[in-house]
Amino acid sequence: MNLQLTGHHVEITPAIRDYVVSKLERINRHFEQVIDVKVIMSVQKLDQMIEATVHLSGKDIHVESHDADMYAAIDGLVDKLDRQIIRHKDKFEEGRRGAAPKRAAP
């Protein structure tokens, strides 16, 4: 999994980088076919915003989260992303397991 972390009007400290990496490992545990993740952190007055785009095989998932604290925004983002990844994984596996194709009656 490739991770690209960008900050707009915020300095990305090693502590924040390590926190994001540790939280995103949870996503990699649920679905191993994650190609890359692009995370953008920004600050607008008192609003901390973080958004992530996850590139999976066959789909891109975009999630964003706002909060007064950057760590809380990261937690909210990972929760949303985890739910969407699990939903995508269920649909992906359901499509692979799908019922046998129906044959036309003679």
C-alpha positions in Angstrom: 0.0 0.0 0.0 1.4 3.3 -1.1 0.6 6.3 1.2 0.7 9.9 0.0 0.2 12.4 2.8 -0.3 16.1 2.0 -0.9 19.1 4.3 -2.6 22.4 3.3 -1.9 25.1 5.9 -0.8 22.4 8.4 2.6 20.9 9.1 2.6 17.1 9.1 4.6 16.1 12.1 6.1 12.6 12.5 3.6 12.0 15.3 0.6 12.7 13.0 2.2 10.7 10.2 2.7 7.7 12.5 -0.9 8.0 13.8 -2.4 8.0 10.3 -0.2 5.0 9.2 -1.2 3.0 12.3 -4.9 3.8 11.8 -4.8 2.9 8.0 -3.3 -0.5 8.8 -6.8 -1.4 10.1 -8.1 -0.9 6.5 -5.4 -3.1 5.1 -6.4 -5.9 7.5 -9.9 -5.9 6.2 -9.1 -5.7 2.5 -5.6 -6.5 1.2 -6.1 -5.3 -2.4 -5.5 -1.6 -1.5 -3.3 -0.1 -4.2 -2.7 3.4 -2.8 -4.1 5.9 -0.4 -3.9 9.7 -0.8 -4.6 11.7 2.3 -5.0 15.5 2.4 -5.1 17.4 5.7 -6.1 21.0 5.9 -7.0 23.6 8.4 -9.6 26.4 7.9 -9.8 28.7 10.9 -10.9 26.3 13.7 -12.1 23.5 11.5 -9.7 20.5 11.0 -10.4 18.6 7.8 -9.0 15.4 6.5 -9.9 13.6 3.3 -8.7 10.4 1.8 -9.0 8.7 -1.6 -8.4 5.0 -1.6 -7.6 3.3 -4.9 -8.8 -0.3 -4.9 -8.7 -2.8 -7.8 -11.7 -1.6 -9.8 -12.9 1.2 -7.6 -11.9 4.5 -5.9 -13.4 5.4 -2.5 -13.3 9.0 -1.3 -14.1 10.0 2.3 -13.7 13.2 4.3 -14.1 14.2 7.9 -14.3 17.5 9.8 -13.6 18.1 13.5 -12.1 20.6 15.9 -9.2 18.3 16.7 -7.1 16.7 13.9 -6.8 13.4 15.8 -10.5 13.1 16.2 -10.9 13.9 12.5 -8.5 11.1 11.6 -10.5 8.7 13.8 -13.7 9.7 12.1 -12.2 9.3 8.7 -10.9 5.9 9.4 -14.2 4.8 10.8 -16.0 5.9 7.7 -13.4 4.4 5.4 -13.5 1.1 7.2 -17.3 0.9 6.8 -17.0 1.6 3.1 -14.2 -0.8 2.6 -16.1 -3.6 4.3 -19.2 -2.8 2.2 -17.1 -3.0 -1.0 -15.4 -6.2 0.2 -18.8 -7.8 0.8 -20.1 -6.8 -2.7 -16.8 -8.0 -4.3 -17.0 -11.4 -2.6 -20.7 -11.7 -3.3 -20.1 -11.1 -7.0 -17.3 -13.7 -7.1 -19.5 -16.3 -5.3 -22.6 -15.5 -7.2 -25.1 -18.1 -8.4 -24.4 -20.3 -11.4 -25.6 -18.7 -14.6 -29.1 -19.7 -15.6 -29.5 -21.7 -18.7 -32.3 -21.0 -21.2 -34.9 -23.7 -21.4 -35.0 -25.7 -24.7 
